[in-house]
Amino acid sequence: MNCSSRLLCALYVATSAGLVWTTVLEVRYGPVWAACLFAAASLVPVIAVVRETVIAEQRRWLLELVARPTGGGDAADAIVRAELDSACCERWWTSLGSEHDATCRHGMPRSSSAA
């Protein structure tokens, strides 16, 4: 996570804390509908913090993928190679991901009650 992401997360946490404090004040002295509104609004910055951390994790993963020696290829080759290595079975590839071989460990067993 870089400096600007950390600053954004700190601002999000401060905003959420302010909204929680406003929620407490509304519960004590204001109408209940306003307290519910501020309580719901205090969750939005928390979601933003989670989003920032996920973006930072994806950036870190991408930088590791680019920095990884791929034997003369570039990042796109590494991504394609990783996808090919994670493939289930030949039938899965040829059916565009809709069917599996009978011996594939990712295949769904068919129920006898299926039509």
MDAnalysis code that builds the backbone (N, CA, C; Angstrom):
import MDAnalysis as mda
import numpy as np

u = mda.Universe.empty(345, n_residues=115, atom_resindex=np.repeat(np.arange(115), 3), trajectory=True)
u.add_TopologyAttr("name", ["N", "CA", "C"] * 115)
u.add_TopologyAttr("resid", np.arange(1, 116))
u.add_TopologyAttr("resname", ["MET", "ASN", "CYS", "SER", "SER", "ARG", "LEU", "LEU", "CYS", "ALA", "LEU", "TYR", "VAL", "ALA", "THR", "SER", "ALA", "GLY", "LEU", "VAL", "TRP", "THR", "THR", "VAL", "LEU", "GLU", "VAL", "ARG", "TYR", "GLY", "PRO", "VAL", "TRP", "ALA", "ALA", "CYS", "LEU", "PHE", "ALA", "ALA", "ALA", "SER", "LEU", "VAL", "PRO", "VAL", "ILE", "ALA", "VAL", "VAL", "ARG", "GLU", "THR", "VAL", "ILE", "ALA", "GLU", "GLN", "ARG", "ARG", "TRP", "LEU", "LEU", "GLU", "LEU", "VAL", "ALA", "ARG", "PRO", "THR", "GLY", "GLY", "GLY", "ASP", "ALA", "ALA", "ASP", "ALA", "ILE", "VAL", "ARG", "ALA", "GLU", "LEU", "ASP", "SER", "ALA", "CYS", "CYS", "GLU", "ARG", "TRP", "TRP", "THR", "SER", "LEU", "GLY", "SER", "GLU", "HIS", "ASP", "ALA", "THR", "CYS", "ARG", "HIS", "GLY", "MET", "PRO", "ARG", "SER", "SER", "SER", "ALA", "ALA"])
u.atoms.positions = np.array([
    [0.858, -1.168, 0.000],
    [0.000, 0.000, 0.000],
    [0.904, 1.231, 0.000],
    [0.634, 2.160, -0.890],
    [1.464, 3.353, -0.980],
    [0.948, 4.448, -0.042],
    [1.656, 5.568, -0.044],
    [1.356, 6.648, 0.899],
    [-0.035, 7.240, 0.680],
    [-0.423, 7.425, -0.580],
    [-1.745, 8.011, -0.837],
    [-2.866, 7.055, -0.432],
    [-2.657, 5.766, -0.600],
    [-3.671, 4.801, -0.163],
    [-3.798, 4.793, 1.350],
    [-2.676, 4.893, 2.034],
    [-2.726, 4.950, 3.498],
    [-3.444, 6.210, 3.976],
    [-3.165, 7.334, 3.300],
    [-3.837, 8.579, 3.655],
    [-5.345, 8.471, 3.422],
    [-5.733, 7.889, 2.290],
    [-7.162, 7.691, 2.022],
    [-7.805, 6.798, 3.078],
    [-7.124, 5.717, 3.448],
    [-7.675, 4.825, 4.468],
    [-7.823, 5.548, 5.805],
    [-6.855, 6.397, 6.154],
    [-6.963, 7.164, 7.399],
    [-8.143, 8.134, 7.342],
    [-8.335, 8.763, 6.191],
    [-9.489, 9.655, 6.041],
    [-10.807, 8.885, 6.106],
    [-10.840, 7.711, 5.504],
    [-12.048, 6.885, 5.561],
    [-12.366, 6.482, 6.999],
    [-11.341, 6.078, 7.745],
    [-11.560, 5.673, 9.143],
    [-12.034, 6.870, 9.964],
    [-11.443, 8.040, 9.746],
    [-11.876, 9.237, 10.479],
    [-13.320, 9.601, 10.126],
    [-13.666, 9.496, 8.856],
    [-15.040, 9.784, 8.437],
    [-16.015, 8.795, 9.075],
    [-15.635, 7.536, 9.083],
    [-16.498, 6.525, 9.689],
    [-16.665, 6.774, 11.184],
    [-15.577, 7.151, 11.855],
    [-15.669, 7.443, 13.288],
    [-16.573, 8.642, 13.544],
    [-16.463, 9.662, 12.708],
    [-17.351, 10.815, 12.853],
    [-18.807, 10.458, 12.643],
    [-19.068, 9.607, 11.659],
    [-20.453, 9.181, 11.421],
    [-20.980, 8.308, 12.559],
    [-20.109, 7.492, 13.144],
    [-20.532, 6.672, 14.291],
    [-20.863, 7.583, 15.474],
    [-20.037, 8.604, 15.704],
    [-20.309, 9.537, 16.794],
    [-21.626, 10.279, 16.552],
    [-21.878, 10.670, 15.310],
    [-23.140, 11.323, 14.979],
    [-24.312, 10.374, 15.197],
    [-24.096, 9.094, 14.891],
    [-25.136, 8.087, 15.143],
    [-25.462, 8.007, 16.624],
    [-24.428, 7.998, 17.463],
    [-24.653, 7.933, 18.912],
    [-25.433, 9.165, 19.386],
    [-25.059, 10.342, 18.888],
    [-25.775, 11.556, 19.279],
    [-27.222, 11.527, 18.811],
    [-27.466, 11.013, 17.614],
    [-28.839, 10.930, 17.107],
    [-29.666, 9.917, 17.895],
    [-29.047, 8.842, 18.342],
    [-29.778, 7.866, 19.162],
    [-30.201, 8.519, 20.474],
    [-29.314, 9.331, 21.046],
    [-29.616, 9.960, 22.327],
    [-30.616, 11.108, 22.199],
    [-30.401, 11.980, 21.216],
    [-31.146, 13.229, 21.193],
    [-32.011, 13.459, 19.948],
    [-31.879, 12.631, 18.957],
    [-32.576, 12.904, 17.705],
    [-33.572, 11.819, 17.344],
    [-34.126, 11.938, 16.164],
    [-35.091, 10.925, 15.713],
    [-34.372, 9.611, 15.350],
    [-35.102, 8.531, 15.478],
    [-34.545, 7.201, 15.236],
    [-34.184, 7.022, 13.763],
    [-34.974, 7.598, 12.855],
    [-34.687, 7.418, 11.433],
    [-33.350, 8.056, 11.070],
    [-32.991, 9.156, 11.710],
    [-31.709, 9.798, 11.436],
    [-30.561, 8.949, 11.976],
    [-30.768, 8.327, 13.127],
    [-29.738, 7.443, 13.688],
    [-29.484, 6.259, 12.761],
    [-30.556, 5.695, 12.213],
    [-30.408, 4.576, 11.275],
    [-29.696, 5.017, 9.999],
    [-30.003, 6.213, 9.538],
    [-29.360, 6.755, 8.339],
    [-27.856, 6.949, 8.557],
    [-27.475, 7.525, 9.690],
    [-26.058, 7.735, 9.973],
    [-25.342, 6.412, 10.231],
    [-26.028, 5.443, 10.830],
    [-25.407, 4.130, 11.045],
    [-25.108, 3.453, 9.714],
    [-26.037, 3.549, 8.789],
    [-25.799, 2.962, 7.465],
    [-24.697, 3.717, 6.733],
    [-24.677, 5.026, 6.864],
    [-23.650, 5.829, 6.192],
    [-22.266, 5.564, 6.769],
    [-22.183, 5.176, 8.025],
    [-20.870, 4.911, 8.627],
    [-20.241, 3.635, 8.086],
    [-21.012, 2.789, 7.413],
    [-20.458, 1.564, 6.825],
    [-19.792, 1.814, 5.480],
    [-20.171, 2.877, 4.803],
    [-19.618, 3.162, 3.471],
    [-18.110, 3.384, 3.520],
    [-17.568, 4.177, 4.444],
    [-16.110, 4.308, 4.487],
    [-15.386, 3.006, 4.827],
    [-16.016, 2.144, 5.602],
    [-15.410, 0.846, 5.905],
    [-15.281, 0.022, 4.623],
    [-16.306, 0.059, 3.800],
    [-16.252, -0.627, 2.511],
    [-15.141, -0.041, 1.649],
    [-14.952, 1.265, 1.711],
    [-13.896, 1.920, 0.933],
    [-12.514, 1.477, 1.408],
    [-12.324, 1.290, 2.710],
    [-11.041, 0.798, 3.223],
    [-10.770, -0.608, 2.710],
    [-11.783, -1.448, 2.735],
    [-11.620, -2.814, 2.219],
    [-11.259, -2.774, 0.735],
    [-11.904, -1.904, -0.006],
    [-11.617, -1.770, -1.439],
    [-10.180, -1.318, -1.673],
    [-9.713, -0.358, -0.901],
    [-8.332, 0.116, -1.042],
    [-7.330, -0.988, -0.745],
    [-7.604, -1.811, 0.269],
    [-6.672, -2.887, 0.597],
    [-6.678, -3.961, -0.480],
    [-7.845, -4.233, -1.069],
    [-7.905, -5.209, -2.160],
    [-7.145, -4.702, -3.380],
    [-7.301, -3.428, -3.697],
    [-6.569, -2.853, -4.822],
    [-5.069, -2.905, -4.567],
    [-4.645, -2.601, -3.341],
    [-3.218, -2.663, -3.012],
    [-2.689, -4.086, -3.127],
    [-3.479, -5.053, -2.704],
    [-3.062, -6.455, -2.822],
    [-2.946, -6.867, -4.291],
    [-3.875, -6.435, -5.121],
    [-3.808, -6.757, -6.547],
    [-2.599, -6.113, -7.203],
    [-2.293, -4.880, -6.840],
    [-1.103, -4.220, -7.379],
    [0.165, -4.956, -6.964],
    [0.229, -5.356, -5.686],
    [1.396, -6.083, -5.201],
    [1.550, -7.403, -5.941],
    [0.445, -8.105, -6.150],
    [0.479, -9.386, -6.853],
    [0.936, -9.187, -8.297],
    [0.452, -8.134, -8.941],
    [0.835, -7.863, -10.320],
    [2.315, -7.517, -10.423],
    [2.825, -6.723, -9.487],
    [4.248, -6.402, -9.492],
    [5.102, -7.643, -9.277],
    [4.667, -8.543, -8.409],
    [5.393, -9.800, -8.217],
    [5.351, -10.641, -9.479],
    [4.230, -10.643, -10.160],
    [4.097, -11.422, -11.383],
    [4.992, -10.872, -12.487],
    [5.078, -9.558, -12.587],
    [5.926, -8.943, -13.600],
    [7.407, -9.159, -13.272],
    [7.748, -9.100, -11.986],
    [9.142, -9.248, -11.581],
    [9.621, -10.697, -11.632],
    [8.707, -11.638, -11.663],
    [9.071, -13.055, -11.670],
    [9.763, -13.403, -12.987],
    [10.885, -14.133, -12.911],
    [11.537, -14.531, -14.163],
    [10.671, -15.553, -14.904],
    [10.388, -15.267, -16.155],
    [9.483, -16.129, -16.926],
    [10.191, -16.847, -18.057],
    [11.494, -16.784, -18.065],
    [12.215, -17.489, -19.110],
    [12.153, -16.778, -20.447],
    [12.269, -15.461, -20.452],
    [12.297, -14.720, -21.699],
    [10.952, -14.162, -22.118],
    [9.861, -14.443, -21.395],
    [8.549, -13.934, -21.764],
    [8.218, -12.672, -21.005],
    [7.059, -12.160, -21.263],
    [6.618, -10.975, -20.557],
    [5.488, -11.335, -19.602],
    [4.859, -10.329, -19.024],
    [3.809, -10.567, -18.033],
    [2.614, -11.278, -18.650],
    [2.266, -10.958, -19.890],
    [1.128, -11.618, -20.539],
    [1.392, -13.110, -20.704],
    [2.631, -13.466, -21.061],
    [2.974, -14.881, -21.163],
    [2.850, -15.578, -19.816],
    [3.248, -14.893, -18.749],
    [3.148, -15.479, -17.414],
    [1.701, -15.689, -17.009],
    [0.834, -14.741, -17.351],
    [-0.586, -14.882, -17.014],
    [-1.201, -16.037, -17.790],
    [-0.898, -16.136, -19.078],
    [-1.426, -17.236, -19.899],
    [-0.899, -18.569, -19.386],
    [0.372, -18.619, -19.027],
    [0.954, -19.858, -18.514],
    [0.281, -20.279, -17.210],
    [-0.002, -19.318, -16.339],
    [-0.679, -19.631, -15.076],
    [-2.091, -20.144, -15.321],
    [-2.797, -19.548, -16.279],
    [-4.146, -20.013, -16.606],
    [-4.120, -21.421, -17.197],
    [-3.160, -21.690, -18.056],
    [-3.056, -23.026, -18.647],
    [-2.698, -24.070, -17.602],
    [-1.853, -23.692, -16.645],
    [-1.482, -24.631, -15.582],
    [-2.653, -24.932, -14.658],
    [-3.594, -23.998, -14.541],
    [-4.727, -24.221, -13.645],
    [-5.930, -24.851, -14.349],
    [-5.771, -25.233, -15.588],
    [-6.881, -25.819, -16.348],
    [-7.292, -27.162, -15.749],
    [-8.564, -27.444, -15.836],
    [-9.083, -28.691, -15.289],
    [-8.721, -29.881, -16.168],
    [-9.327, -29.920, -17.318],
    [-9.189, -31.075, -18.188],
    [-9.391, -30.630, -19.638],
    [-9.114, -31.529, -20.550],
    [-9.223, -31.200, -21.968],
    [-10.666, -30.887, -22.361],
    [-11.606, -31.649, -21.842],
    [-13.009, -31.420, -22.188],
    [-13.497, -30.069, -21.684],
    [-12.983, -29.624, -20.542],
    [-13.357, -28.330, -19.992],
    [-12.928, -27.221, -20.942],
    [-11.716, -27.333, -21.493],
    [-11.229, -26.339, -22.434],
    [-12.025, -26.352, -23.730],
    [-12.320, -27.529, -24.261],
    [-12.990, -27.610, -25.555],
    [-14.476, -27.277, -25.465],
    [-15.073, -27.398, -24.261],
    [-16.498, -27.075, -24.110],
    [-16.698, -25.671, -23.543],
    [-15.650, -24.861, -23.536],
    [-15.700, -23.489, -23.024],
    [-16.128, -23.435, -21.561],
    [-15.668, -24.384, -20.790],
    [-15.900, -24.378, -19.355],
    [-17.247, -24.889, -18.914],
    [-17.969, -25.611, -19.763],
    [-19.302, -26.073, -19.369],
    [-19.349, -27.543, -18.979],
    [-18.376, -28.345, -19.391],
    [-18.370, -29.776, -19.072],
    [-16.986, -30.195, -18.604],
    [-16.929, -31.292, -17.852],
    [-15.669, -31.844, -17.366],
    [-15.553, -33.297, -17.788],
    [-14.312, -33.789, -17.835],
    [-14.089, -35.219, -18.050],
    [-14.623, -35.984, -16.848],
    [-14.866, -37.261, -17.049],
    [-15.361, -38.098, -15.950],
    [-14.317, -38.232, -14.846],
    [-13.043, -38.138, -15.195],
    [-11.979, -38.293, -14.206],
    [-11.516, -36.972, -13.619],
    [-12.094, -35.862, -14.044],
    [-11.670, -34.547, -13.568],
    [-12.112, -34.346, -12.122],
    [-11.209, -33.822, -11.297],
    [-11.537, -33.621, -9.879],
    [-12.478, -32.446, -9.657],
    [-12.640, -31.574, -10.655],
    [-13.545, -30.437, -10.537],
    [-14.920, -30.726, -11.109],
    [-15.107, -31.880, -11.678],
    [-16.394, -32.218, -12.294],
    [-17.474, -32.426, -11.249],
    [-18.687, -32.064, -11.603],
    [-19.812, -32.231, -10.694],
    [-20.451, -33.589, -10.948],
    [-20.621, -34.401, -9.901],
    [-21.270, -35.696, -10.112],
    [-22.737, -35.499, -10.473],
    [-23.178, -36.238, -11.435],
    [-24.570, -36.125, -11.865],
    [-25.466, -36.923, -10.934],
    [-26.575, -36.315, -10.587],
    [-27.540, -36.970, -9.712],
    [-28.421, -37.891, -10.556],
    [-28.906, -38.946, -9.933],
    [-29.802, -39.864, -10.644],
    [-31.169, -39.254, -10.836],
    [-31.481, -38.192, -10.089],
    [-32.796, -37.570, -10.219],
    [-32.816, -36.499, -11.295],
    [-31.677, -36.242, -11.921],
    [-31.626, -35.203, -12.972],
    [-32.334, -35.699, -14.214],
    [-32.966, -34.772, -14.889],
    [-33.727, -35.166, -16.079],
    [-32.826, -35.212, -17.285],
])
